[in-house]
Amino acid sequence: MKEIRIGKNGFSSFEEAFAFAEKTAAPGEEVTFLLSGRMERKEPIVIRRSPLFDGRVVLFRGEEDAVITGGVRVTGFEKVGENLYRASLPDVKNTRNLYLDGKFANRTATEPITASAWDHAVGNCDFYKEGDEITGLVTSDRSLLSWKNITDVDMIFNVGWTHHVIPIEGVKELADGRVFIQPKKIPFDISRQERGVRIGGCPTCFENVFELLGKPGEWYFDQNEKALYLSLAEGDCPGNHEIEVPIAESLLLVQGGIGNKLGGLRFENIIFSSTGFLRPAEYGHSDLQAGFARDGSDAEMPKKEKPFEIDTLKLPGAVRVLAAENTVFENCAFTCLDTTALSFEFGASGCRAVSCDFYELGATALMMGDVMVIRAHHPDDPRETVTGCTLVNSTVKDTGKDFFSTAAVLLGYVSHCSVLHNDIHDVPYTGVSVGWGWGSSDVSVGPYRPTPWNTPSVSEANDISYNHIYRCMMTLYDGGAIYTLGAMEGTVITGNYIHNSGGYDGPGCPSLATVGCDVAGLGYPDGKQYAGKAPFPGGIYLDEGSRGIKVFGNVLYGMATPLFYHSQINDGIHRVSFTDNTLNLRPGDEGFPERIALFAGRI
């Protein structure tokens, strides 16, 4: 076995180490790269098929302090006001993220206006019409006229299950003294269309406003000055903190070929940290669901003709694995990453995340598969399907810090993938999301129109079992601890211990509840009566087109609707099963299945 060091006391870059290993390692010899210290990246480490990575086992093992980071540390602050500090960053074009002592620091923002369920925020803003056309917003708040760098300000809209970011292009005073807000047109128009949920005329908040600096830990980046402003508590100073700005979007790309997959890679004891994502600042973010955004390419297409995939953009991954088999991440940590932390996609098979820690993340911790192209559910080559991938014995917490609508773990169109024995908690929306398409990629009649498919999608035989999931749905609505979409024959959801979604602690529905399907004679309560209770539904939620799924042996309490089925496909309820689930019993109650609760979660 050949050992090569990268970082402290070794090669200064991965590229140099790879070149040396390729020249000196014997054919077929196992190679171990020993990583130590802080390794900063502006561009991702790229691993593709080559003499080094073909036909041999390659291990990347981190020592105690091994960190692969896309961030730079910020120093050189000067005091420019009471408890306000400034640092010049001439090489940083822009940033939407600042990491303060290993956590997401808050950009300055107005106080958020909260709205229940699918209601819109109500405040001193509304849509502004010129003739019959809505061209922007209007407000009585004249302070916007004096805000510094108004084009750096974002409007945030949290509606139902969605999170929208719409930049401001300008403001002007109207003849009646009100202020007209000109939003960036494409995301503003898209976010008002019917698909998904529509934004209202009042933002949840305005974000990135220099004049609002003042709360300890808040920050603002001035693009014109190329300067970072940071507010701290009285008596504190920047030297007491570790402060990072991300300069990279991605840290690692592992990519093989569909006909010749890359195999034999292991990553152990490595921390992946500090990435950013600038697209929302430049183009906005019009959310469809789960962080997937719309780019507007279908704006002129009649709604009935729109496939769900035509204009869908996904958040990038900090660590991406494509067309590779049996790639393993073990005892690794993923933190301070603004988008998807780890992504198994396009042809990944048998890949695993084992005993890993995912925490303090901007969006999803682990994504398996894809949803954004037709070939994700009906591939040209079956080897393109993500299959046999696993998240096991890991901790996922504090996700969705930037993109509230993202699931902590998301499985798109995948087969035989599993999420087993994990602790998943403190997330703004859904815990584990499985499937896509609302039935549109399945055989026969979807919920909105007939589908063109006479063969099933690749979604099948996935396993979401023995997880401890709690404090999901802490910000948004219409999701659950476990959420499914579409047909996925052979899928099981069992042995999960789920409680306290959204902090709700009142009485929940005592049985399976349904909405939108023919339940004549089945005796299920109408789930609509629980929709006003936050969060809704909150537990195990089988949404549009869900079929072929067995839900059994789960323990759920502390949510509005522990078990919920929603579909406009009338036969869907007859093609799933709910058996032997324990609802609304808490630890200490007679009959509480303590054995199931103890067995669930990380072991």
LUMTORVEX-185424 format. One line per 10 residues: for each residue x, y, z of C-alpha. Coordinates in nm, 4 decimals. Layout:
<atoms>
X:Y:Z | ...
</atoms>
This chain:
<atoms>
0.0000:0.0000:0.0000 | 0.1270:0.3444:-0.0905 | 0.0693:0.6373:0.1495 | 0.0859:0.9978:0.0293 | 0.0331:1.3050:0.2463 | -0.1677:1.6121:0.1489 | -0.1787:1.9259:0.3598 | 0.0530:1.9696:0.6569 | 0.3882:1.7990:0.5925 | 0.2758:1.6874:0.2486
0.1731:1.8054:-0.0954 | 0.0127:2.1483:-0.0946 | -0.2571:2.0476:-0.3446 | -0.4580:1.7403:-0.4375 | -0.3618:1.7820:-0.8000 | 0.0105:1.7553:-0.7216 | -0.0494:1.4518:-0.5028 | -0.2540:1.2791:-0.7741 | 0.0170:1.3379:-1.0334 | 0.2839:1.1966:-0.8011
0.0732:0.8900:-0.7143 | 0.0011:0.8183:-1.0792 | 0.3734:0.8123:-1.1556 | 0.4905:0.6124:-0.8551 | 0.2140:0.3676:-0.7536 | 0.2467:0.0163:-0.8888 | -0.0396:-0.1122:-1.1059 | -0.3276:-0.2200:-0.8840 | -0.1524:-0.1040:-0.5666 | -0.3828:0.0398:-0.3012
-0.3246:0.4119:-0.2463 | -0.4032:0.6026:0.0733 | -0.3996:0.9804:0.0789 | -0.3475:1.1064:0.4341 | -0.5087:1.4478:0.4814 | -0.4164:1.6913:0.7544 | -0.4757:2.0567:0.8327 | -0.6889:2.3128:0.6575 | -0.7066:2.2704:0.2792 | -0.8681:2.5687:0.1063
-1.0296:2.5302:-0.2360 | -1.1491:2.7851:-0.4882 | -1.2521:2.5094:-0.7294 | -1.3641:2.1526:-0.6536 | -1.1268:1.8593:-0.6321 | -1.2040:1.6548:-0.9444 | -1.1705:1.2762:-0.9524 | -1.2372:1.1137:-1.2888 | -1.1280:0.7924:-1.4550 | -0.7512:0.7826:-1.4956
-0.4652:0.5360:-1.4460 | -0.4653:0.6392:-1.0793 | -0.8349:0.5757:-1.0150 | -0.8916:0.2728:-1.2411 | -0.8812:-0.0753:-1.0954 | -0.7506:0.0039:-0.7490 | -0.8764:0.0941:-0.4046 | -0.8146:0.4600:-0.3207 | -0.8667:0.5848:0.0330 | -0.8759:0.9451:0.1529
-0.8261:0.9394:0.5291 | -0.8299:1.2515:0.7379 | -0.6319:1.3018:1.0515 | -0.7931:1.4848:1.3442 | -0.7697:1.8313:1.1890 | -0.8427:1.7492:0.8233 | -1.0747:2.0115:0.6741 | -1.1514:2.0653:0.3062 | -1.2997:2.4141:0.2923 | -1.4281:2.6565:0.0339
-1.3966:2.9478:0.2724 | -1.1388:3.2110:0.3552 | -1.0869:3.3516:0.7021 | -1.1626:3.7190:0.7436 | -0.9235:3.9317:0.9463 | -0.8149:4.2952:0.9488 | -1.1358:4.4390:1.0905 | -1.1491:4.8034:1.1927 | -1.4056:4.9557:1.4242 | -1.6299:5.1963:1.2327
-1.9142:5.2538:1.4770 | -2.0560:5.1496:1.8084 | -2.0109:4.7714:1.8116 | -1.9730:4.7787:1.4299 | -1.6664:4.6489:1.2451 | -1.5540:4.6587:0.8824 | -1.3132:4.4384:0.6858 | -1.2041:4.5005:0.3277 | -1.2369:4.1968:0.0976 | -1.1115:4.3146:-0.2432
-1.1034:3.9624:-0.3918 | -1.4618:3.8703:-0.2962 | -1.7176:3.9612:-0.5619 | -2.0183:3.8966:-0.3395 | -2.1437:3.6607:-0.0725 | -2.4797:3.5575:0.0672 | -2.3179:3.3707:0.3557 | -2.0975:3.4405:0.6523 | -1.9904:3.1686:0.8925 | -1.9314:3.2869:1.2469
-1.7742:3.0333:1.4825 | -1.8939:2.7461:1.2646 | -2.2528:2.8642:1.2275 | -2.4598:3.0588:0.9754 | -2.4578:3.4238:1.0776 | -2.7734:3.6243:1.0032 | -2.7793:3.8785:0.7248 | -2.9535:4.1961:0.8332 | -3.3293:4.1831:0.7780 | -3.6561:4.3460:0.8724
-3.8650:4.1669:1.1337 | -4.0349:3.8740:0.9575 | -4.4101:3.8690:0.9098 | -4.5326:3.5197:0.9838 | -4.8332:3.3731:0.8063 | -5.0167:3.0495:0.8774 | -5.0303:2.7619:0.6351 | -5.0812:2.8905:0.2795 | -5.1771:3.2441:0.3808 | -4.9731:3.5346:0.2493
-4.7886:3.7783:0.4716 | -4.9957:4.0869:0.5512 | -4.8148:4.4165:0.5998 | -4.7653:4.7583:0.4467 | -4.6804:4.6247:0.0989 | -4.9066:4.5166:-0.1835 | -4.8952:4.4446:-0.5553 | -4.8759:4.7503:-0.7802 | -5.0693:4.7507:-1.1067 | -5.0104:4.9554:-1.4166
-5.3320:4.9025:-1.6060 | -5.4074:4.5319:-1.5766 | -5.0446:4.4319:-1.5317 | -4.8758:4.3763:-1.1967 | -4.5345:4.5373:-1.2343 | -4.4042:4.5438:-0.8802 | -4.4897:4.6250:-0.5217 | -4.5921:4.9422:-0.3455 | -4.5390:5.0342:0.0178 | -4.6072:5.3204:0.2561
-4.2694:5.2608:0.4208 | -4.0560:5.5485:0.2912 | -3.7400:5.4238:0.4633 | -3.6671:5.2145:0.1538 | -3.5804:5.5356:-0.0299 | -3.2801:5.5844:0.1965 | -3.1511:5.2286:0.2063 | -2.7901:5.1991:0.0933 | -2.7329:4.9865:-0.2187 | -3.0984:4.9011:-0.2718
-3.0034:4.6528:-0.5465 | -2.8285:4.4391:-0.2833 | -3.1574:4.3905:-0.0965 | -3.3576:4.0683:-0.1374 | -3.7278:4.0183:-0.0746 | -3.8043:3.6883:0.0975 | -4.1449:3.5204:0.0574 | -4.2284:3.2131:0.2679 | -4.5623:3.0754:0.1496 | -4.6977:2.7307:0.2333
-4.4177:2.4885:0.1478 | -4.2125:2.7361:-0.0593 | -3.9308:2.9856:-0.0071 | -3.8732:3.2567:-0.2697 | -3.5862:3.5045:-0.3026 | -3.6555:3.8042:-0.5275 | -3.3881:4.0752:-0.5658 | -3.4832:4.4409:-0.5904 | -3.3809:4.6355:-0.9010 | -3.4827:4.9781:-0.7756
-3.7270:5.1943:-0.5821 | -3.8892:5.5287:-0.6564 | -4.1279:5.7700:-0.4917 | -4.4784:5.7880:-0.6367 | -4.6877:6.1029:-0.6662 | -4.9000:5.9995:-0.3677 | -4.5927:5.9649:-0.1456 | -4.5819:5.5854:-0.1473 | -4.2768:5.3922:-0.2645 | -4.2745:5.1719:-0.5748
-4.0500:4.8636:-0.5512 | -3.9233:4.7280:-0.8814 | -3.8400:4.3574:-0.8364 | -3.6251:4.1530:-1.0711 | -3.8861:4.0704:-1.3337 | -3.8376:3.7013:-1.4146 | -3.8429:3.5587:-1.0597 | -4.1211:3.8001:-0.9648 | -4.3397:3.6911:-1.2569 | -4.2660:3.3200:-1.2083
-4.3382:3.3303:-0.8367 | -4.6838:3.4797:-0.9033 | -4.7895:3.2075:-1.1481 | -5.0237:2.9284:-1.0461 | -4.7821:2.6390:-1.0464 | -4.6917:2.5548:-0.6893 | -4.8071:2.8280:-0.4543 | -4.8097:3.1942:-0.5434 | -4.6459:3.4746:-0.3522 | -4.8593:3.7599:-0.2204
-4.7989:4.1317:-0.2395 | -4.6099:4.1538:0.0892 | -4.2718:3.9896:0.1532 | -4.2050:3.7906:0.4670 | -3.9073:4.0226:0.5136 | -3.6481:4.2359:0.3359 | -3.2998:4.0906:0.3729 | -2.9501:4.2388:0.3445 | -3.0227:4.5964:0.4532 | -2.7218:4.7963:0.5726
-2.9263:5.0395:0.7827 | -3.0582:4.7572:1.0011 | -2.7173:4.6488:1.1319 | -2.7179:4.6424:1.5081 | -2.8018:4.3016:1.6512 | -2.4953:4.1025:1.7656 | -2.3832:3.8577:1.4999 | -2.5595:4.0280:1.2078 | -2.3617:4.1176:0.8994 | -2.3782:4.2954:0.5641
-2.1581:4.2741:0.2543 | -2.1206:4.5894:0.0468 | -2.0578:4.4900:-0.3162 | -1.9490:4.8404:-0.4151 | -1.6962:4.8731:-0.1352 | -1.6003:4.5030:-0.1376 | -1.6300:4.5212:0.2376 | -1.7848:4.3113:0.5123 | -1.9659:4.4795:0.8012 | -2.0196:4.2840:1.1237
-2.2147:4.3867:1.4331 | -2.1060:4.2418:1.7682 | -2.2138:4.2720:2.1283 | -2.0785:4.5481:2.3470 | -1.7302:4.4584:2.4679 | -1.6821:4.1920:2.2004 | -1.4450:4.2151:1.9021 | -1.3800:4.0175:1.5816 | -1.0575:3.8742:1.7232 | -1.2666:3.6626:1.9590
-1.4255:3.4754:1.6704 | -1.3495:3.2555:1.3722 | -1.5043:3.4336:1.0734 | -1.5249:3.2836:0.7245 | -1.6614:3.3935:0.3883 | -1.7162:3.1199:0.1258 | -1.5508:3.1647:-0.2114 | -1.6270:2.8201:-0.3594 | -1.9597:2.6647:-0.4551 | -1.8362:2.3063:-0.4641
-1.5589:2.1093:-0.2928 | -1.5432:1.7656:-0.4557 | -1.6611:1.6049:-0.7797 | -1.6365:1.2275:-0.8305 | -1.7408:1.1406:-1.1853 | -1.7164:0.8190:-1.3804 | -1.8902:0.7049:-1.6971 | -2.2159:0.5166:-1.7360 | -2.0450:0.2411:-1.9304 | -1.7408:0.2369:-1.7054
-1.8270:0.3510:-1.3561 | -1.5666:0.4781:-1.1178 | -1.5304:0.2506:-0.8144 | -1.3285:0.1808:-0.5046 | -1.3215:0.5268:-0.3442 | -1.3457:0.5804:0.0318 | -1.3456:0.9048:0.2297 | -1.2943:0.8791:0.6052 | -1.2685:1.1277:0.8932 | -1.2826:1.4406:0.6743
-1.4686:1.7662:0.7415 | -1.6204:1.9345:0.4352 | -1.7093:2.2960:0.5071 | -1.7774:2.6515:0.3916 | -1.9365:2.6831:0.0495 | -2.1649:2.9529:-0.0886 | -2.4212:3.0011:-0.3631 | -2.4653:3.3303:-0.5485 | -2.7323:3.2504:-0.8072 | -3.0255:3.3794:-0.5953
-2.8522:3.7174:-0.5610 | -2.8116:3.7434:-0.9377 | -3.1269:3.5727:-1.0709 | -3.3539:3.5198:-0.7714 | -3.4960:3.1898:-0.6536 | -3.8540:3.0962:-0.7509 | -3.9306:2.7885:-0.5477 | -4.1407:2.5011:-0.6774 | -4.0848:2.2584:-0.3909 | -3.7987:2.1236:-0.1807
-3.5571:2.3918:-0.3006 | -3.6029:2.3134:-0.6696 | -3.6447:2.6440:-0.8479 | -3.7997:2.7499:-1.1762 | -3.5927:2.9360:-1.4334 | -3.8806:3.0796:-1.6396 | -3.8120:2.8943:-1.9642 | -4.1731:2.7710:-1.9702 | -4.3323:3.1094:-1.9063 | -4.5245:3.1190:-2.2349
-4.6235:2.7519:-2.2413 | -4.9887:2.6704:-2.1598 | -5.0133:2.5180:-1.8140 | -5.1749:2.1943:-1.9362 | -4.8781:2.1262:-2.1643 | -4.6017:2.1838:-1.9093 | -4.4069:1.8797:-1.7960 | -4.2856:1.9209:-1.4404 | -3.9227:1.8921:-1.5471 | -3.9028:2.1557:-1.8181
-3.7708:2.4477:-1.6178 | -3.6607:2.2975:-1.2886 | -3.3231:2.3885:-1.1432 | -3.1710:2.2108:-0.8477 | -2.9345:2.3495:-0.5905 | -2.5739:2.2458:-0.6562 | -2.3945:1.9947:-0.4369 | -2.0851:2.0706:-0.2303 | -1.9786:1.7071:-0.2738 | -2.1105:1.5290:-0.5844
-2.0814:1.1641:-0.6859 | -2.1867:1.0725:-1.0424 | -2.1605:0.7426:-1.2339 | -1.9623:0.5862:-0.9520 | -2.0215:0.2657:-0.7594 | -1.9584:0.1828:-0.3958 | -1.8173:0.5242:-0.3062 | -1.8223:0.5483:0.0739 | -1.8145:0.8442:0.3120 | -1.7572:0.7225:0.6673
-1.7170:0.9262:0.9868 | -1.7143:1.2455:0.7802 | -1.8703:1.5788:0.8741 | -2.0528:1.8191:0.6428 | -2.1087:2.1674:0.7813 | -2.1482:2.5331:0.6793 | -2.2410:2.4331:0.3241 | -2.4992:2.6608:0.1652 | -2.6678:2.4153:-0.0714 | -2.6873:2.0353:-0.0884
-2.4061:1.8933:0.1217 | -2.3686:1.5490:-0.0423 | -2.5284:1.4347:-0.3662 | -2.5413:1.0825:-0.5124 | -2.6638:1.1403:-0.8669 | -2.6789:1.0188:-1.2306 | -2.5672:0.6577:-1.2245 | -2.4409:0.6429:-0.8674 | -2.4908:0.2904:-0.7321 | -2.4138:0.1308:-0.3997
-2.2824:0.4592:-0.2581 | -2.3067:0.5104:0.1163 | -2.2836:0.7726:0.3869 | -2.2081:0.5867:0.7101 | -2.1790:0.7318:1.0618 | -2.1537:1.0857:0.9250 | -2.2578:1.4162:1.0804 | -2.4524:1.6694:0.8742 | -2.5212:1.9940:1.0581 | -2.5504:2.3690:1.0157
-2.6408:2.3499:0.6457 | -2.8059:2.5922:0.4061 | -3.0227:2.3306:0.2384 | -3.0401:1.9499:0.2066 | -2.7905:1.7228:0.3819 | -2.8016:1.4302:0.1375 | -2.9748:1.4059:-0.1982 | -3.0045:1.0786:-0.3872 | -3.1099:1.0849:-0.7494 | -3.2586:1.3627:-0.9551
-3.5954:1.5088:-1.0488 | -3.5091:1.7769:-1.2996 | -3.4943:1.5775:-1.6259 | -3.7288:1.3261:-1.7864 | -3.4496:1.0680:-1.8060 | -3.4373:1.0712:-1.4247 | -3.7657:0.8763:-1.4138 | -3.7511:0.7086:-1.7560 | -3.3783:0.6859:-1.8385 | -3.2394:0.6071:-2.1798
-3.0046:0.3583:-2.0124 | -3.1011:0.1802:-1.6870 | -2.7464:0.2277:-1.5620 | -2.8242:0.5982:-1.5250 | -3.0589:0.5299:-1.2338 | -2.9376:0.5975:-0.8818 | -2.9766:0.2644:-0.7056 | -2.8715:0.0870:-0.3891 | -2.7473:0.4005:-0.2101 | -2.7717:0.4386:0.1661
-2.7664:0.6876:0.4515 | -2.7114:0.4925:0.7705 | -2.6314:0.5565:1.1342 | -2.5816:0.9285:1.0811 | -2.6952:1.2556:1.2365 | -2.8733:1.5198:1.0284 | -2.9683:1.8422:1.2037 | -3.0019:2.2182:1.1591 | -3.0517:2.2019:0.7816 | -3.2325:2.4521:0.5581
-3.0689:2.7527:0.7243 | -3.0799:2.9459:0.3967 | -3.3320:2.7587:0.1798 | -3.6189:2.6861:0.4195 | -3.8164:2.4677:0.1802 | -3.5509:2.2004:0.1436 | -3.5904:1.8538:0.2921 | -3.3180:1.7357:0.5278 | -3.2804:1.4195:0.3159 | -3.4235:1.3887:-0.0343
-3.4580:1.0823:-0.2540 | -3.5748:1.1739:-0.6037 | -3.6354:0.9087:-0.8676 | -3.4301:0.6256:-0.7167 | -3.4592:0.2520:-0.6622 | -3.3579:0.0259:-0.3728 | -3.2180:0.3188:-0.1741 | -3.2440:0.3402:0.2022 | -3.2412:0.5782:0.4964 | -3.1822:0.3665:0.8078
-3.1108:0.4319:1.1761 | -3.0488:0.8055:1.1558 | -3.1199:1.0953:1.3909 | -3.2896:1.3740:1.1905 | -3.4062:1.6860:1.3682 | -3.4417:2.0636:1.3745 | -3.5282:2.1306:1.0127 | -3.7609:2.3980:0.8688 | -3.9574:2.1693:0.6386 | -3.9687:1.7954:0.5634
-3.7323:1.5462:0.7245 | -3.7117:1.2734:0.4568 | -3.8697:1.3280:0.1143 | -3.9072:1.0359:-0.1291 | -4.0230:1.0466:-0.4920 | -4.1360:1.3227:-0.7249 | -4.3732:1.4108:-1.0039 | -4.7134:1.4217:-0.8318 | -4.8015:1.1123:-1.0346 | -4.7080:1.2760:-1.3644
-4.4274:1.0265:-1.4322 | -4.6382:0.7202:-1.3502 | -4.8506:0.4909:-1.5633 | -5.2158:0.5790:-1.6375 | -5.3848:0.8920:-1.5077 | -5.1948:1.1444:-1.2990 | -5.3659:1.3870:-1.0633 | -5.3727:1.6734:-1.3129 | -5.3774:1.5150:-1.6606 | -5.3214:1.1793:-1.8344
-4.9569:1.0734:-1.8313 | -4.7704:0.9706:-2.1477 | -4.6033:0.6721:-1.9819 | -4.6909:0.3045:-2.0293 | -4.4038:0.1848:-1.8116 | -4.3432:0.2707:-1.4456 | -4.0845:0.5220:-1.3345 | -3.7643:0.3884:-1.1808 | -3.8921:0.4652:-0.8289 | -3.9268:0.1393:-0.6388
-3.8303:-0.0605:-0.3313 | -3.6947:0.2221:-0.1186 | -3.6628:0.1773:0.2568 | -3.7116:0.4540:0.5160 | -3.6883:0.2741:0.8472 | -3.5791:0.2938:1.2107 | -3.5095:0.6672:1.2108 | -3.5624:0.9061:1.5006 | -3.7146:1.2188:1.3456 | -3.8297:1.5196:1.5444
-3.8719:1.8973:1.5294 | -3.9353:1.9011:1.1555 | -4.1675:2.1572:0.9949 | -4.0305:2.4349:1.2154 | -4.0915:2.7100:0.9549 | -4.3068:2.5975:0.6610 | -4.6241:2.3949:0.6035 | -4.7597:2.1064:0.3960 | -4.4836:1.8566:0.4632 | -4.3898:1.5972:0.7178
-4.1245:1.4032:0.8964 | -4.1498:1.1579:0.6046 | -4.3094:1.2691:0.2775 | -4.3703:1.0795:-0.0482 | -4.4741:1.1638:-0.4039 | -4.5635:0.9268:-0.6859 | -4.5750:0.5503:-0.7252 | -4.2901:0.3442:-0.5772 | -4.3827:-0.0205:-0.5590 | -4.2173:-0.2182:-0.2816
-4.1289:0.0845:-0.0682 | -4.1508:0.0459:0.3098 | -4.1692:0.3000:0.5923 | -4.1352:0.1204:0.9245 | -3.9959:0.1440:1.2753 | -3.9587:0.5221:1.2723 | -3.9966:0.7218:1.5939 | -4.1451:1.0609:1.5017 | -4.2545:1.3410:1.7330 | -4.3048:1.7130:1.7930
-4.3157:1.8446:1.4378 | -4.3106:2.2213:1.4375 | -4.3154:2.2239:1.8151 | -4.6834:2.1281:1.8050 | -4.7772:1.9482:2.1239 | -5.1543:1.9322:2.1138 | -5.3846:1.6397:2.0364 | -5.3440:1.5012:1.6854 | -5.5798:1.3173:1.4561 | -5.6328:0.9719:1.6132
-5.6172:0.7816:1.2839 | -5.5187:0.8072:0.9208 | -5.6736:1.1197:0.7648 | -5.7298:1.1791:0.3952 | -5.8057:1.4615:0.1537 | -5.8998:1.4658:-0.2127 | -5.9667:1.0995:-0.2768 | -6.2675:0.8677:-0.2783 | -6.2864:0.7297:0.0726 | -6.6505:0.6260:0.0645
-6.7075:0.3516:0.3168 | -6.3509:0.3536:0.4495 | -6.4314:0.5651:0.7532 | -6.1277:0.7930:0.7479 | -6.1667:1.1491:0.8839 | -6.1377:1.4425:0.6468 | -5.7872:1.5814:0.6890 | -5.9026:1.9343:0.6039 | -6.0275:1.9821:0.9572 | -5.6676:1.9577:1.0806
-5.5145:2.1808:0.8132 | -5.5334:2.4931:1.0289 | -5.3235:2.3394:1.3027 | -4.9533:2.4078:1.2696 | -4.7732:2.2271:1.1299 | -4.9842:2.0385:0.8810 | -4.9688:1.7477:0.8404 | -4.6328:1.6964:1.0166 | -4.6045:1.3176:1.0399 | -4.5938:1.0570:0.7627
-4.7478:1.2247:0.4593 | -4.8260:1.0360:0.1385 | -4.8968:1.3043:-0.1202 | -5.0129:1.3076:-0.4829 | -4.9853:0.9765:-0.6659 | -4.8274:0.7854:-0.3763 | -4.8822:0.4141:-0.4392 | -4.7155:0.0808:-0.3653 | -4.6027:0.1877:-0.0162 | -4.6371:0.0025:0.3140
-4.6429:0.2137:0.6313 | -4.6311:0.0007:0.9439 | -4.4906:-0.0180:1.2931 | -4.4135:0.3530:1.3320 | -4.4586:0.5591:1.6492 | -4.5890:0.9163:1.6118 | -4.7043:1.1890:1.8506 | -4.6965:1.5687:1.8843 | -4.8235:1.6695:1.5391 | -5.1528:1.7777:1.3845
-5.1918:1.4734:1.1612 | -4.9612:1.1778:1.2307 | -5.0735:0.9827:0.9213 | -5.2060:1.1578:0.6128 | -5.2929:1.0543:0.2583 | -5.3637:1.3159:-0.0082 | -5.4368:1.2432:-0.3710 | -5.6678:1.3345:-0.6545 | -5.6094:0.9857:-0.7970 | -5.9152:0.8051:-0.6678
-5.7632:0.4579:-0.6508 | -5.4444:0.5688:-0.4747 | -5.5701:0.5081:-0.1217 | -5.6401:0.1450:-0.2152 | -5.2793:0.0907:-0.3250 | -5.1051:0.1768:-0.0003 | -5.1305:0.0212:0.3449 | -5.1159:0.1638:0.6967 | -5.0936:-0.0993:0.9702 | -4.9858:-0.1290:1.3334
-4.8770:0.2335:1.3727 | -4.8946:0.3883:1.7223 | -5.0478:0.7369:1.7265 | -5.0582:1.0013:2.0000 | -4.9077:0.7883:2.2771 | -4.6111:0.9444:2.4563 | -4.3295:0.7974:2.6630 | -4.4746:0.6914:2.9963 | -4.8249:0.6358:2.8591 | -4.9705:0.2896:2.8934
-4.9104:0.0962:2.5742 | -4.6270:0.3191:2.4486 | -4.3986:0.0922:2.2371 | -4.0718:0.1698:2.4097 | -3.8842:-0.1021:2.2216 | -3.9540:0.0649:1.8863 | -3.8530:0.4080:2.0206 | -3.5262:0.2763:2.1631 | -3.4358:0.0888:1.8438 | -3.4954:0.3918:1.6197
-3.2213:0.6402:1.5428 | -2.8446:0.6286:1.5369 | -2.6941:0.3238:1.7015
</atoms>
